[in-house]
Amino acid sequence: MKTSKQLEHITVANSKSPLLRLPAEIRNQIFELAFTSPSPSSTIHILYQTCTGTARDDLAIQLPFTCRQLYAETANMVYSLNTFLFVRQYHMEEWLAKRLPVQRELIEQITVCTDYMSATCGGYPTRMSVLRSAFLAAKPMCPNLKRVTDPAYLPLAGGI
């Protein structure tokens, strides 16, 4: 437990921080740049298995842990600003189950590798059936989920 003197020192240090002295609107723009890629849709590869593209090791996901104020301002931004890629549906389900409800509510798009998922499922389901299955599995956990996409194809309209 920190003493009141330590907490006072932290408060003074935070008040002198050039970043924390910026207006909230500018800080939010900086945080958005730190948490996403320059491409329209940033993807975070879960479980270090990718099907196309490269993993984003340069996202500033440790930023919320630098101080309490930054945690309060940024802790959930990674969920609202990014698309999450999964190779297997059960990895998606396990990962989502470990997120807090508030984090899952912020997720709007998930990407699944249908080629890999189709090849590992019995009967070789169609790309659409793999996307539909992933959407139906994720939607109860992610109430604001708008679509599930395949990285090799354009996003399918209509919430799949």
C-alpha positions as CSV (number, residue, x, y, z in Angstrom):
1,M,0.0,0.0,0.0
2,K,1.3,3.4,-0.9
3,T,1.8,6.0,1.7
4,S,0.1,9.4,1.4
5,K,3.5,11.0,0.7
6,Q,4.1,8.5,-2.2
7,L,0.6,9.3,-3.6
8,E,1.2,13.0,-3.3
9,H,4.4,12.6,-5.3
10,I,2.6,10.7,-8.0
11,T,-0.1,13.3,-8.1
12,V,2.5,16.1,-8.5
13,A,4.4,14.1,-11.2
14,N,1.1,13.5,-13.1
15,S,0.3,17.2,-13.0
16,K,3.6,18.0,-14.6
17,S,3.3,15.3,-17.3
18,P,3.3,16.9,-20.8
19,L,0.9,14.2,-22.0
20,L,-1.5,14.5,-19.1
21,R,-1.6,18.2,-19.4
22,L,-2.9,18.1,-23.0
23,P,-6.6,18.5,-23.5
24,A,-8.6,15.2,-23.4
25,E,-9.5,15.5,-27.1
26,I,-5.9,15.5,-28.1
27,R,-4.9,12.8,-25.7
28,N,-7.7,10.6,-27.1
29,Q,-6.4,11.2,-30.7
30,I,-2.9,10.1,-29.5
31,F,-4.3,7.0,-27.8
32,E,-6.2,6.1,-30.9
33,L,-3.1,6.2,-32.9
34,A,-1.2,4.2,-30.3
35,F,-3.8,1.5,-30.2
36,T,-4.5,1.0,-33.9
37,S,-2.7,0.5,-37.2
38,P,-2.8,3.1,-40.0
39,S,-4.9,0.7,-42.0
40,P,-8.7,1.0,-41.7
41,S,-9.0,-2.1,-39.5
42,S,-6.3,-3.1,-37.1
43,T,-6.2,-6.8,-36.2
44,I,-4.8,-8.3,-33.1
45,H,-3.8,-11.9,-33.6
46,I,-4.9,-14.0,-30.7
47,L,-2.8,-17.0,-29.5
48,Y,-0.1,-16.0,-32.0
49,Q,-1.6,-17.9,-34.8
50,T,-2.1,-16.0,-38.0
51,C,-3.5,-16.9,-41.4
52,T,-2.6,-13.7,-43.3
53,G,-0.9,-10.5,-42.5
54,T,1.5,-9.9,-39.6
55,A,1.0,-9.6,-35.9
56,R,0.8,-6.1,-34.4
57,D,3.6,-6.1,-31.8
58,D,3.8,-2.3,-31.9
59,L,0.4,-1.5,-30.4
60,A,0.8,0.4,-27.1
61,I,-1.3,-2.1,-25.1
62,Q,0.8,-1.5,-22.0
63,L,-0.1,2.2,-22.0
64,P,-3.0,1.8,-19.5
65,F,-0.6,0.4,-16.9
66,T,1.7,3.4,-16.7
67,C,-0.5,5.3,-14.3
68,R,-4.0,5.4,-12.9
69,Q,-5.2,8.3,-15.0
70,L,-4.1,6.6,-18.2
71,Y,-5.7,3.4,-17.1
72,A,-9.0,5.2,-16.5
73,E,-8.8,6.8,-19.9
74,T,-7.5,4.0,-22.0
75,A,-8.0,0.5,-20.5
76,N,-10.8,-0.5,-22.8
77,M,-9.8,1.3,-26.0
78,V,-8.0,-1.7,-27.4
79,Y,-11.4,-3.5,-27.5
80,S,-13.3,-0.7,-29.2
81,L,-10.7,0.2,-31.7
82,N,-9.5,-3.1,-33.0
83,T,-10.6,-6.3,-34.8
84,F,-9.6,-9.6,-33.2
85,L,-8.4,-12.5,-35.4
86,F,-8.9,-16.1,-34.5
87,V,-7.8,-19.3,-36.3
88,R,-10.0,-21.6,-34.3
89,Q,-13.5,-20.9,-33.1
90,Y,-12.9,-22.5,-29.7
91,H,-9.9,-20.1,-29.2
92,M,-12.3,-17.2,-29.9
93,E,-14.8,-18.6,-27.4
94,E,-12.2,-19.2,-24.7
95,W,-10.7,-15.7,-25.2
96,L,-14.0,-14.0,-25.1
97,A,-15.0,-15.8,-22.0
98,K,-12.0,-14.4,-20.2
99,R,-12.8,-10.8,-21.1
100,L,-14.9,-8.6,-18.7
101,P,-18.5,-7.9,-19.8
102,V,-17.6,-4.2,-20.4
103,Q,-14.7,-5.3,-22.7
104,R,-16.9,-7.7,-24.7
105,E,-19.5,-5.0,-25.1
106,L,-16.9,-2.9,-26.9
107,I,-16.1,-5.5,-29.5
108,E,-17.8,-4.8,-32.9
109,Q,-15.8,-6.9,-35.3
110,I,-14.1,-10.3,-35.2
111,T,-12.1,-11.9,-38.0
112,V,-11.8,-15.7,-38.4
113,C,-9.7,-17.6,-40.9
114,T,-12.3,-19.6,-42.7
115,D,-9.8,-21.5,-44.9
116,Y,-8.1,-22.9,-41.8
117,M,-11.4,-23.5,-39.9
118,S,-13.0,-25.2,-42.9
119,A,-10.0,-27.5,-43.3
120,T,-10.0,-28.5,-39.6
121,C,-13.7,-29.2,-39.4
122,G,-15.3,-32.5,-40.5
123,G,-17.2,-32.2,-43.7
124,Y,-15.4,-29.1,-44.9
125,P,-18.1,-26.5,-44.2
126,T,-18.5,-23.6,-46.5
127,R,-16.9,-20.2,-45.8
128,M,-20.4,-18.7,-45.1
129,S,-21.3,-21.5,-42.6
130,V,-18.0,-21.0,-40.7
131,L,-18.6,-17.2,-40.5
132,R,-22.2,-17.8,-39.4
133,S,-21.1,-20.3,-36.7
134,A,-18.5,-17.9,-35.4
135,F,-21.0,-15.0,-35.4
136,L,-23.6,-17.1,-33.5
137,A,-21.0,-18.2,-31.0
138,A,-19.7,-14.7,-30.3
139,K,-22.9,-12.6,-30.5
140,P,-24.3,-13.7,-27.1
141,M,-21.0,-12.7,-25.4
142,C,-20.5,-9.5,-27.5
143,P,-23.9,-7.8,-27.7
144,N,-22.5,-5.0,-30.0
145,L,-20.8,-7.4,-32.5
146,K,-21.7,-6.1,-35.9
147,R,-19.8,-8.6,-38.2
148,V,-17.5,-11.5,-38.5
149,T,-15.1,-11.3,-41.4
150,D,-12.6,-13.4,-43.2
151,P,-9.2,-11.7,-43.7
152,A,-8.9,-13.1,-47.2
153,Y,-12.3,-11.7,-48.3
154,L,-14.2,-8.5,-48.1
155,P,-16.4,-8.2,-45.0
156,L,-19.8,-9.8,-45.6
157,A,-22.7,-7.5,-45.1
158,G,-25.6,-8.1,-42.8
159,G,-23.8,-8.8,-39.6
160,I,-22.1,-12.1,-40.5
